[in-house]
């Protein structure tokens, strides 16, 4: 961690202040999607294991950003989220569209 501290301070940042700001900010909401490859659900990939553990995969956690700058939060802040995914025509070659709206 000493190397991290040196790199952070070399960029003109105060490590303690940065740690406090990071601990009280929210960038996005982490999502661990279930990926369904076949409509009959014969081929499904869970991005997390049965106990919520990470899996080695090239499908990482999805982190949609909430806004351009992190949202400042404090202990007890309630965040409500509304997630919508449009699979469009369902073909693997067609990108899905999604929206995520949050309110505090």
C-alpha positions as CSV (number, residue, x, y, z in Angstrom):
1,X,0.0,0.0,0.0
2,X,3.0,2.3,0.4
3,X,3.4,2.4,-3.3
4,X,-0.3,3.3,-3.7
5,X,0.1,6.1,-1.2
6,X,3.2,7.5,-3.0
7,X,1.4,7.4,-6.4
8,X,-1.6,9.2,-4.9
9,X,0.5,11.8,-3.2
10,X,2.6,12.3,-6.4
11,X,-0.6,13.4,-8.1
12,X,-1.1,16.1,-5.4
13,X,-3.8,14.3,-3.5
14,X,-4.1,13.9,0.3
15,X,-4.6,10.2,1.1
16,X,-6.6,10.7,4.3
17,X,-9.0,13.2,2.6
18,X,-9.3,11.0,-0.4
19,X,-10.2,8.0,1.8
20,X,-12.9,10.0,3.6
21,X,-14.4,11.2,0.3
22,X,-14.4,7.8,-1.3
23,X,-16.0,6.3,1.8
24,X,-18.9,8.8,1.6
25,X,-19.4,8.8,-2.2
26,X,-21.4,6.6,-4.6
27,X,-20.4,6.2,-8.2
28,X,-23.0,3.6,-9.3
29,X,-24.8,0.4,-8.3
30,X,-23.0,-2.9,-8.9
31,X,-24.9,-5.5,-10.9
32,X,-24.1,-9.2,-11.2
33,X,-26.3,-10.3,-14.1
34,X,-27.6,-13.7,-15.0
35,X,-26.8,-14.2,-18.7
36,X,-29.3,-16.3,-20.5
37,X,-28.0,-17.6,-23.9
38,X,-31.1,-19.6,-25.0
39,X,-34.7,-18.7,-24.7
40,X,-35.5,-22.1,-23.1
41,X,-32.9,-21.3,-20.4
42,X,-30.9,-24.4,-21.4
43,X,-27.7,-22.3,-21.4
44,X,-27.5,-19.9,-18.5
45,X,-24.4,-18.3,-16.9
46,X,-24.5,-16.9,-13.4
47,X,-21.8,-14.2,-12.9
48,X,-21.8,-15.0,-9.1
49,X,-21.5,-18.4,-7.5
50,X,-24.4,-20.0,-5.4
51,X,-23.1,-18.3,-2.3
52,X,-22.5,-15.0,-4.0
53,X,-18.8,-15.6,-4.5
54,X,-16.9,-14.2,-7.5
55,X,-16.3,-16.4,-10.5
56,X,-13.4,-16.2,-12.8
57,X,-14.9,-14.9,-16.0
58,X,-14.6,-12.3,-18.6
59,X,-18.1,-11.1,-17.6
60,X,-17.2,-8.8,-14.8
61,X,-19.4,-6.9,-12.4
62,X,-21.4,-4.3,-14.3
63,X,-21.2,-0.8,-12.7
64,X,-23.5,1.7,-14.5
65,X,-22.5,5.2,-13.4
66,X,-25.2,7.3,-11.7
67,X,-23.9,10.7,-12.9
68,X,-20.7,12.4,-14.0
69,X,-19.4,13.0,-10.5
70,X,-19.8,10.7,-7.5
71,X,-22.9,11.3,-5.3
72,X,-22.0,12.3,-1.8
73,X,-23.8,10.1,0.8
74,X,-23.8,9.8,4.5
75,X,-24.6,6.9,6.9
76,X,-28.3,6.1,6.7
77,X,-28.8,7.5,3.2
78,X,-31.5,5.5,1.4
79,X,-30.9,5.0,-2.3
80,X,-33.9,3.9,-4.4
81,X,-33.2,2.5,-7.8
82,X,-35.4,1.6,-10.8
83,X,-33.7,-0.6,-13.4
84,X,-35.1,-1.4,-16.8
85,X,-33.6,-3.5,-19.5
86,X,-34.9,-3.7,-23.1
87,X,-33.7,-6.9,-24.7
88,X,-35.1,-5.6,-28.0
89,X,-35.3,-8.5,-30.5
90,X,-33.5,-10.9,-28.2
91,X,-30.7,-11.7,-30.7
92,X,-27.2,-11.9,-29.3
93,X,-26.0,-9.6,-32.1
94,X,-28.4,-6.8,-31.0
95,X,-27.2,-4.7,-28.1
96,X,-29.6,-4.4,-25.2
97,X,-30.7,-1.0,-23.9
98,X,-31.0,-0.3,-20.3
99,X,-31.7,2.6,-17.9
100,X,-31.0,3.0,-14.3
101,X,-32.7,5.8,-12.3
102,X,-31.7,6.5,-8.7
103,X,-33.1,8.8,-6.1
104,X,-31.8,9.6,-2.6
